[in-house]
Amino acid sequence: MTKGRQKPERRGKGRPNAENSGVGREALISAARELLQELPPAHITVTAVARRANADPALVRYYFGNRENLLFEVAKQIGAEANRPLPDEGDPADLLAEMIRNTFRFTRSAKHMQRLMIEELDSASSPEVRDKMREWNRNPLSAYQRIQELDSEGSLNSFDPLFMHLAVIGISDFFASGEPLIKLLVPEDTDMKELERQYEAFVIRLLTEGLARRGP
């Protein structure tokens, strides 16, 4: 061997250049979340996430094993942010309105989250993934049920928590997923954020006033 020349150091198995890249687990989750705002879940590949995070695709496999596990972590993070403690007190109509606002906030925070749960995680091979998704989606059902339990004066007509949850998800999600169609129906210079605010207020009024009990 020529004097002064060193044999290149071989990198062993394990973390692939994570120390040099500075890209960690949370950065990859963040990149996947950003992409979920822009693209349908089927388009969020390991390569796309790595490119967004300016990382080696091998890092995704190192931290998560596969794409399914990465998307599960994204869903878990967003689900934890969306699910709130059950209410202990408050006006039932106000609590119902806040539940609707929370669903709209959730939809805005993850534009394609509902599609992710339906298309990707529903067919996930991991029982843990399916069980966790079931648990998250039961939380709103419990909240709607709790609102009715707090309605001691009967100010609201009774409703099925499952149907309410499905209705609010569908109403809020379509504004995001159906945006191309909505833009065809409104003037070209329409402020879409303001339109969404008005739409949210309309939905809240529609449901809270529609469920308000009138007379004996």
N, C-alpha and C positions, 0 to 999 in steps of 0.2 A: 504494500500500500504506500502511495506517495506520502512523504512526510507533510504534515500540516493539513491534509485533507481528512475530513471526518466522514464516517459512514452515516448517511441520513438516518435519523431516528424513526423507527417504525411506530406508528400509532396503534396501540392495542385495542381490543374490543372495549366497548363502553361508549361514553358520551362522545359523539363525533364533532370535535372542534367547538364544543359549547363554550369553553373558556375563552377561546379566541374570538368567537363570533359575538359573544355577549348576549346571545338570544336564549332566553329561558322559556320555561313551560308557559308562564302567563303571557309572554309576548306572542306565542303561537296561538293561544286561545283568543287573545285580543285580535289578532290578524284574522282568525276564522270568523269572529263576530262581525268585524268590518265587512268581510266578504258576504256575510249573510244578509247584510243590509242592501247589498247590490245585486246579488245573484241567487238564482234558485239553488237549493241544496245540492242537486245533482252536478252542478258546475263547480262546487267547492272541492277541489282535489287536493291531495297532499302537495303537489307541485305548486298549485295556486296559493295555498296558505304559506308555504315556504317562501315563495317569491314575494308575497306581501310583507312578510316578516324579515325579508332579506337574510334568509337562513338556508342552510343545507336541508334538503328534504329528509335526509337521514335523521335529523333532529326530531322531526315529527314522529318517525317510527321509534326513535329512542324513548321519547317521553310518553307516547300514547300507544305504541304497538301498531295501530292501524288508524285509518280514517274514521271508522265507526266510533272508536273510543274518544277521538278528538272531538267529534261532533257531540258525543254524549257529555263531555266536560263543558262544552259551550252551552248546551241545553241545561245542564245542572246549575251553572253559574247564573244564567238568565232566570231560571225557575226560582232560585233562591232569592233573587232580587224582587221578583214579582209577587211571591207568596208572602202575605203579611199575617200577623197574629189575628185570631178571630176577635171581633169587636166585643167589648164588655158592656157598652152602653151607647146611647145615642138615638137620635130620631131615625126610625126605620127608613123613611124616604131619603134622608141625607146619607145614611149608610149605603143604601142601594145606589145612589148617585155616585158615591165614592168608589164602589166596586166597578161601576161602568167606566169611570175615569181611569181607574187602575188598569183595566183591560186595554183601554186605548193607549195608555202609556207603555204598557207591555208590547203592544203591536208596533208602536213607533220605535221602541228600543231594539227590536229584532224583526225587521220587516218580513222575513221569510220563516219566522220561527214556527208558525203553525204548519207550514208545508214540511219543515224539517221533522216535526213530530209525526206527521202523517206518512210521508213518503220514505223517510230514512229510519227513524228510530222504532217505528211500529214493526218493521221487519228485521230489527236488530237480532243478532244471534244470541246476545247475552241476556239471560234472564234478569240480571241486575238492572240493565238498561230499561227493559219493559216494566219491571216492578217500580222503578223510580219514577218513570213517566206517569204511571198510573197513580202513584202517590201524589205527585205535583198537581195532577188534574183533579184530584179529589178535594184538594184544599179549597178551591172556589166553591165547590158544592157545599162544603161545611160552612163556609162564610155565608152563603145565601140562606142556608137553613138557620143559621144563628140569627140573621136579621129578622126572620119570621118569629123566632122564639122571643126576641126582644120587643116585638110588636104586641105588647100586652093590651093595648087599646084597640087593636084591630084596624089600624089606619090603612093597611094595605090588604088587598085581596090576596088570598093564598096562591102560591105558584110552585111549580115543580122546580127545585134547584137545578136539576139536570137540564131541563128545557131552557131555563134562564141562562145558564152557563153557555150552552150551545148557541143560543140566539145572540148573546152579546159578543161571543167570539166571532161568529159569522159576520155580524154587523160591522164590527171594528176591523176585522181582517180584510174584508173586501175593499175597503177604502185604500189599503196599501197594495194588495195584490191586484186589484182592478183599476189601478191608477191610469193605465193607458186608455181604458174605455172611458173613465170619468173625464179625462182631458178632451175627449172627442165631444163631450156633452156640454162643456162650458166654454166661454170665450177664451181665446188664446192667451190673453194677458191676465187670466185668473191667478190670484195668489193661492197656491194649493195649500199652504200651511194655514192660511186664514180660513179657507174653505173647510179644511179638516176640523178646525176649532168650531166653526159653525155647525158642522155635521155632528160632532160630538155633543154639543149643547142640545141639538135637536133630538138625538137619540136618548139622552138623559131625560129630557122633557117628555118624550114619547112614552118611555117605559115607566117613569115614576108617576106621571099623571094617569097613564093607562091603568096602572095597578091601584091607584088611590080609591079607597072605598067611599062610595057616595050613598048616604042615607042608611037606614037600618038594613 
